Amino acid sequence: MHEQEHRMQSRFDSERRSIAAEFETLRDARTLASTHNWLAMLATGKYICLVCTSHFHLVKTRGNWRATMPFLECNGGYEPRDGQYTRSVARHEACDVHIQCDQLEGERQSNPLKHAIAVQQAAADEITARIFRTAVHLFLRYRPFIDHEYLVLLQNDNGASMGDRLHSHMTASRMLETVYPVLHQDVISFISTWNEYSGALPYVGTAADKVSDKQFNSFELVNGRVNSKGSTPVVFIMEMVSMAEELADAPACLRAIRAAQASTGAVSQGAAQVLLL
C-alpha cells in the first residue's frame, strides 16, 4: 500500500513539474514576443519570424538553409520547448539570414519604391532560375531540346510561375552554353582537389549519349559522376559537343568523350582514374 502511494505521489510530482515547466516556457514565449516585435504567434500556438517570412526570398545566401529555419511560416513555425525557446530565439536573431531580412525590412519602411523594385527583380530571377534548371535537367537526362517547351508548360500548369520568356527549345541550348563555363571551372577545381578524409583524388565516371534538336543538329552530351569517400555522389556536365551527322560515328563519339574528359582536367591533370560507364 505504501509503495503504491509512493509511486502515485512520484507520478503526481513529475506531472506537476512538467506543467510548471510548460507554463514557464509559455510565459517566456509571451515575454519574448512583447520585446521582439518580429515574433508572432500562429493559431497553432507556434511562433514565426515576421521579417524572415516576408523577405527570405530576397536573401542572397547559398545552400539549403530554408529547410533548417523553423521560424519561417512556410516551415510551420517554431513550437516552444522546455528550456530551448529563449536560446532558439537568440540563435535565430543572430543568424545571417535574419540580419539580412531585418535590413531589408528597414529598407522597405524607408524606401518602399526601391524595395518593390527589388521584390520584382527577385521574382524575375527566380523564374529565370527555374527555366535554367529545366534546361539543365534535359541535359542530365539526355532529353531532346524540344522537350524544354513542354516541361515549362507542365510546370506552369502545376502552379509554378514560369513567365512568358525563354521557353524556346533554341533558348535551352543557349542556356547550356551559358551554364557550361561556370560549371567547368567548378568541376576542374573539385576533381583536382585532394579529399581531406580519404587522402585521394575523386574517381570520375563518364557517360555519354547522342541527341538531336528540332533542326536535326547532332550533339554528344557528356556527363561525369564523382564518387569520393566522405562525400555524396555528384553528377555534373562535362561538355556538349556539336557533331556533324556524317561524322557522328562511334570513333568520333569516343573522341568527343575523351576531349570532354581532358577539358575538365580528369585526364590531363591526373585527377583520378577515369571510368567509361
C-alpha positions in Angstrom: 0.0 0.0 0.0 2.8 2.5 0.9 4.7 1.6 -2.2 1.7 2.2 -4.4 1.1 5.6 -2.7 4.7 6.5 -3.2 4.5 5.7 -7.0 1.3 7.8 -7.3 3.0 10.7 -5.4 6.1 10.5 -7.6 3.9 10.5 -10.8 1.9 13.5 -9.5 5.2 15.4 -8.7 6.5 14.6 -12.2 3.3 15.8 -13.9 3.3 19.0 -11.7 6.9 19.8 -12.7 6.1 19.2 -16.3 3.1 21.5 -16.2 5.1 24.2 -14.3 7.9 24.0 -16.9 5.4 24.3 -19.8 3.8 27.2 -18.1 7.2 28.9 -17.6 8.0 28.2 -21.3 4.8 29.8 -22.5 5.3 32.8 -20.2 8.8 33.2 -21.6 7.4 33.0 -25.1 4.9 35.7 -24.5 7.6 37.9 -22.8 9.9 37.5 -25.8 7.0 38.2 -28.2 6.4 41.5 -26.4 10.1 42.5 -26.5 10.8 41.2 -30.0 8.5 42.9 -32.5 9.4 40.4 -35.2 7.9 37.4 -33.3 4.3 36.5 -33.9 2.2 33.5 -32.8 0.1 31.5 -35.2 -3.2 29.9 -34.5 -1.5 26.6 -33.9 0.5 28.1 -30.9 3.8 28.1 -32.9 5.9 31.2 -33.4 7.3 32.7 -36.6 9.6 35.5 -37.6 7.7 38.1 -39.5 10.7 39.8 -41.2 12.2 36.5 -42.3 8.8 35.2 -43.6 8.4 38.4 -45.6 11.9 38.8 -47.0 13.6 35.4 -47.1 13.1 35.1 -50.8 15.4 38.1 -51.3 18.3 36.8 -49.2 21.4 36.1 -51.3 22.8 33.1 -49.3 23.8 29.8 -50.9 22.8 26.5 -49.6 19.6 24.8 -48.5 19.1 27.0 -45.4 15.4 27.5 -45.8 14.6 24.0 -44.6 16.6 24.4 -41.4 14.8 27.6 -40.2 11.8 26.7 -38.1 10.7 30.4 -37.6 9.6 30.6 -41.3 5.9 30.4 -41.8 6.4 28.1 -44.8 8.1 25.6 -42.4 5.2 25.6 -39.9 6.7 27.9 -37.2 8.6 27.1 -34.1 6.9 25.3 -31.2 8.2 26.4 -27.7 10.1 23.7 -25.9 11.2 23.4 -22.3 14.4 25.4 -21.8 15.0 25.8 -25.5 12.8 28.6 -26.7 14.9 31.5 -25.4 18.1 30.1 -26.8 16.4 29.3 -30.1 15.2 32.9 -30.4 18.6 34.2 -29.6 20.3 32.0 -32.2 17.7 33.0 -34.9 18.2 36.7 -34.1 22.0 36.4 -34.5 21.9 34.3 -37.8 23.0 35.9 -41.0 19.6 35.3 -42.7 17.7 37.2 -40.0 20.2 40.1 -40.1 19.8 40.4 -43.8 16.0 40.2 -43.6 16.0 42.8 -40.8 18.0 45.2 -43.1 15.5 44.5 -45.9 12.6 45.4 -43.6 14.3 48.7 -42.8 14.7 49.4 -46.5 11.1 48.6 -47.1 10.0 51.1 -44.5 12.5 53.8 -45.5 12.3 53.4 -49.3 9.1 51.5 -50.4 9.7 52.0 -54.1 13.3 50.7 -54.1 12.1 47.6 -52.1 9.2 47.0 -54.5 11.7 47.0 -57.4 13.9 44.6 -55.6 11.0 42.2 -55.0 10.0 42.4 -58.6 13.6 41.7 -59.7 13.9 38.8 -57.3 10.7 37.2 -58.7 12.1 37.6 -62.2 15.4 36.0 -61.2 13.6 33.0 -59.6 11.6 32.5 -62.8 14.8 32.5 -64.8 16.5 30.1 -62.4 13.5 27.7 -62.8 13.9 27.7 -66.6 17.7 27.3 -66.4 17.2 24.3 -64.1 14.7 22.8 -66.6 17.3 23.1 -69.4 20.0 21.5 -67.2 17.5 18.7 -66.3 17.1 18.0 -70.0 20.9 17.8 -70.4 21.4 15.5 -67.4 18.6 13.1 -68.5 19.7 13.1 -72.2 16.3 14.5 -73.3 15.8 16.3 -76.7 15.7 20.1 -76.6 12.1 20.1 -77.9 11.0 18.7 -74.5 12.0 22.0 -72.9 8.9 23.8 -74.1 6.6 21.1 -72.9 8.2 20.8 -69.5 7.9 24.6 -69.0 4.2 24.4 -69.9 3.8 21.4 -67.5 5.3 23.4 -64.6 3.2 26.4 -65.4 0.0 24.2 -65.3 1.1 22.8 -61.9 1.1 26.3 -60.4 4.8 27.3 -60.8 5.2 30.8 -62.3 7.4 30.3 -65.4 6.9 33.8 -67.0 6.5 34.3 -70.8 10.1 34.3 -72.0 12.9 31.8 -72.5 10.5 29.0 -73.4 12.0 28.1 -76.8 14.0 24.9 -77.3 16.6 27.0 -79.1 16.9 29.1 -76.0 17.5 25.9 -73.9 20.6 25.1 -76.0 21.9 28.7 -75.5 21.3 28.3 -71.7 23.5 25.3 -71.6 26.3 27.2 -73.3 25.9 29.9 -70.6 25.9 27.4 -67.8 28.9 25.4 -69.0 31.8 27.8 -68.3 30.7 28.2 -64.7 30.3 24.5 -64.1 33.5 23.8 -66.0 35.6 25.8 -63.5 33.8 24.3 -60.5 34.5 20.8 -61.9 38.2 21.4 -62.5 38.6 22.7 -59.0 36.7 19.8 -57.4 38.3 16.9 -59.2 41.8 18.3 -58.8 41.5 18.8 -55.0 42.6 16.1 -52.7 39.9 14.8 -50.4 40.8 15.6 -46.8 39.1 12.4 -45.4 40.3 9.8 -47.9 43.6 11.5 -48.8 42.9 10.8 -52.5 41.6 12.5 -55.6 38.0 11.5 -56.6 37.1 8.8 -59.1 35.4 10.2 -62.2 32.9 8.2 -64.1 31.8 9.2 -67.6 28.6 8.5 -69.6 27.5 10.0 -72.9 24.7 9.9 -75.5 24.0 11.5 -78.8 20.8 13.6 -79.2 19.4 15.9 -81.8 17.4 19.1 -81.7 14.4 20.0 -83.9 16.6 21.0 -86.8 18.3 17.6 -86.6 21.6 19.0 -85.4 23.5 16.3 -83.5 25.2 16.8 -80.1 27.2 14.5 -78.0 26.1 15.0 -74.4 28.9 14.0 -71.9 28.2 13.8 -68.2 30.5 12.9 -65.3 29.8 11.3 -62.0 32.2 11.9 -59.0 32.1 9.5 -56.0 34.7 10.0 -53.4 34.9 8.8 -49.8 33.2 11.2 -47.3 31.1 12.9 -49.9 27.8 12.4 -51.8 28.0 11.3 -55.5 27.7 14.3 -57.8 26.6 14.3 -61.4 27.9 17.2 -63.5 28.0 18.4 -67.1 31.4 17.7 -68.8 30.7 19.1 -72.3 28.1 19.4 -75.1 29.9 18.7 -78.3 28.3 19.7 -81.6 28.8 17.0 -84.2 28.1 16.8 -88.0 25.7 14.0 -88.8 28.0 12.4 -91.3 30.8 12.3 -88.7 28.8 11.1 -85.7 30.1 7.5 -85.8 31.4 5.5 -82.8 35.1 6.6 -83.1 34.0 10.3 -83.3 31.8 9.9 -80.3 34.7 8.3 -78.3 37.0 11.1 -79.3 34.4 13.6 -78.1 34.2 11.8 -74.8 38.0 11.8 -74.4 38.1 15.5 -75.3 35.5 16.3 -72.7 37.4 14.4 -70.1 40.6 16.3 -70.9 38.8 19.6 -70.9 37.7 19.1 -67.3 41.1 18.1 -66.2 40.1 14.5 -65.4 42.9 13.2 -67.6 45.4 16.0 -68.2 45.7 16.9 -64.6 45.8 13.3 -63.4 42.9 13.9 -61.0 41.9 10.2 -60.7 41.2 7.0 -62.6 38.6 7.8 -65.3 36.0 5.2 -65.9 33.8 5.0 -69.0 30.4 3.8 -68.0 
